Amino acid sequence: MTQAPLYVVVALLGLVIGSFLNVVIHRVPRGESLVRPGSHCPECGNAVRARHNVPVLGWLILRGRCADCGTRISARYPLVEAGTALLFVAVAARFGWSWELPAYLYLAAVAIALALIDLDVMRLPNKIVIPSYGVAIALLVPVSLTTGDPADLIRGLLAAGLLYVMYLLLAMWGMGGGDVKLAPLLGFYLGWLGWGAVAVGVFAGFLLGGVVGGVLLTLKLVSRKSRIPFGPYMLAGAFLAVFAAAPLTSWYSNLLLPA
């Protein structure tokens, strides 16, 4: 079956979901409703017109400014929408027409929201993390039941428990509580794919966090006492594993045991 229609559908879905994620990123940390009021300018309070609410295109039409008061609208809004669409297409290319696809599309959306919220306010809200466990189970457990092979599910649950214990121990040395709550969720998704994905995801998260932290220290943008959100690196490492764990583990195995 050709993949082109799938890419078109998930790209359009990504644009719509990305628009909603902008609301989530802005309102959830503030404890505001996601439903009311509707989209509006935070400066003048006027509602955004329907034609200006089209993902990416609306921002371009307005040239990045409110139609009523002229206040500048951050470029992050269209970037989140376009970025979500691109990530959705990448996930669709990875999983194709499979039962796992909805679960990993959901993870992609959650990853974007959590990463940006953590960068903004250095929190991983329970309102997003905790329900995501239920969604993951609801989307992936039926896959295991349908195939009649529980291996992926069992491995995912074991990986979730392993990462929870690991991050709980790391919390004794300053790891944030939000990171501890997020770790089993990522463990479940990565464990579903294989132990290689778990290893790559965890290692990549720490590597990315270490490299970025080192660069920030070198540039004196932070001090050794500064708090740096780790959630974005956990999530980036997890998605690196989703896309590249198989070739990376194969390369590493061949390096250790050449043919």
N, C-alpha and C positions, 0 to 999 in steps of 0.2 A: 504493500500500500504506500502510495506517495506521501512524503512528509510535508510537502508545500502547504496544503490546506491546514494542517496542524499548526505550522509556524504562523500562518496568518491569523488563525483563531487565537492562539496564545499571545501573540503580539498585541492584538486588539484588547484582549482580556487584561494583559499587563498594563496597558495604558489606563484602563478604567480602574484597575486595582491600585495602580500607582497614584491616581488622583485621590482615591480613598485613603491611601497610606499617608499622604500629606496631611489629611485631617487627623489621622491617628497620631502621627508624630507631633503635631502641634497641640492637640487637646488632651491626650491621655496623661502626659506628665502634669498637666494643670488640673486634672480631675474634672474636666468638662465633658459634657455629653457629646457623643459622636453624631447625634441626630439633629439636635436643636441647639442653637439656631442653625440655619443653613449656611452655606458658604458666604462669607462676607469679608469686607475689608476690615482688618483689625484697627485701622486708624480712624476711618470715618464711620464705620459700622454699617455702611450700605451693602445690601445684598448683591452678590455677584450675578450678573445676568446670565441666562442659560447659554447664550451663544458664546459667552466668555468663559464658560465652565468646561469647554471641550479640552481634553488633555493636550498639552503642549501647544496646540494651535491657538487656544484662547490667550495664552501668555504672549505668543508672537503677535497676535492681532492687537493686543493692548500695548505692545512694545515694552512689556515689563512694568507697567504702571497702572494704578487703579483708574478705572474709567470715570470715577466721580471726583476724587480728591487729588489724583495724580501722584499719590505716594508710590514709591518704588516697590515692586513685588520681587522678592528674592528669586534669583535664577534657579535656586534649589528646587522649586516646585516643578518646572518642566523637566529638570534633570532627574528627579525622582520618578516621574512618570515614564520618561524615555528609558531610564535605567532599569525600571521594573519590567518593561516590555522586552528589553534586550536579555535580561536574566531569564525571563520566562521562555524566550526562544531557545536560549542555551540549554535550559533544563529539558525542554521538549526534544532538542537534538540528542541529549544524553539518554533519555528514557523512551522516546518515540511513543507509539500508540500502545501504552502499557497501563496496567492497573496501578502501578506505583506513581505514575505521572502526577495525579492530583495531590498526592501527599507531598511530593518534593516541590511542586509549585507553591503549595501553602507554606512550606518551609522557606522558600525564596522570599515570599512576601513578608513573612514574620522577620526574617533576617534583616531586610532593608529597614523595617520599622525599628527594630530593637537596636541595630547598629547606630542609627542616627539619633535615637533618643538617648542612648548611652553617651554618645559624643556631646550631645547638648546639655544633659543634666546629670550625667554619670549615674544613671539608674537603669535597671532592666525591670520594668514594671510587672508586678505579679499579674495584673489584669491581662497581659499579653502572654507571659511565659506559662502560667499555670493552665489556662484553657488549651494551650497548644499541645499539652500531653494528651488530653482527651481527643483532640482532632487527629493527632498522629495515630493513636490507637484505633479510632473509628475508621481511618482511611487505610491503614496497613494490615490490621488483623484480618479483615475479610479477605484480603489478598492471600494471606497464608492459609485461610480456611478453604478458599476456592481451589488453590493449587494442591492442597492436601499435603504440603511439605512445610512443617513448622520450623525448619532449620533457621530461616532468616529471622523469624520472629523471636525464637529463643536466643539467637546470637545478639539481636538488637536489645533484648531485655538484659542480657548479661553485660553488654557493653554499657548500657545505661547505668547499671549498678556499679560497674567498675569506675566509670568516670565520676559518679557521685562520690564514691569513697575517696578517689584521688583528689578531687577539688575540695572536699571537706577537710582533708588533711592539709591541703595548701592554704585553706582559710586560717590556719593557725599561724601562718607567716604573712598574713595580710590580704589574701585573696578575698574579693568582695562576695557578700552573700548572694547577690544577683547572679554572679558567675557560677556559684555552686548550684543554684536552681536551674540554670540554663544547661549546664554540662550534661546531665542525664538525657535531656531532650535531644541534644546533638549526638550523644552516644547511641541512642536508640536508632536514629536515622542512619548514622554511619555504620553501626553494627549490622543493620539490615543489609548493607552492601558488602560487608566482609570485614575481617579483622585488619586487613591492609588499609582499608579506608579509615578505620578508627585510629590506627597508628599515624597515618599521614595527617589526618585532621588535627590530632592533638599536637603533634610535632610542629606542623605548619603554623598553628595558632601561636604557640610560644615563640617560634622563630620570627614571625611577623611582628609580634608585640615587642620582642627584644630589639629587632632592627630599627623599628620606628622609634621606640623609646631611646635607643642609643643616638639616633640622628637628632631627636629633639634635645637631648642633653648636650650633644656636641654644638648645636646651634644656640644653646642657652635659652631655648624657648620654654623649658621646664627645668626645675631643680630636682635633686635626688629625693626631696621630700614631697614633690608634687604627686598628686593622684592622677593616674592615667587610666582611662576606661579600658578594660581588657575585653569586654564583650565583642566589639567589632572585630578583633583579631581572632577570637574563638570562632566567630561566624565566617570570617573570610577563610580561615584554615579549613573549616568544615566543607565549604563549597569548593575549595581547591581539591579536597579529597574526593568530593562527589564527581568532579570532572576528570581528575588526573590520578587518582589512587591506583587504578589498574596498571597503567603504563609505568608509573613510578615504582611500584612494588615489583613489577616484572623486570625493570631495569636494575633495581637493587639486587634482586635474586640472581640475575645473570652476572652481576659484578662480583658477588660472593662465590657463586658456583658457575664459572664459565663452562660453556659446552665443550 
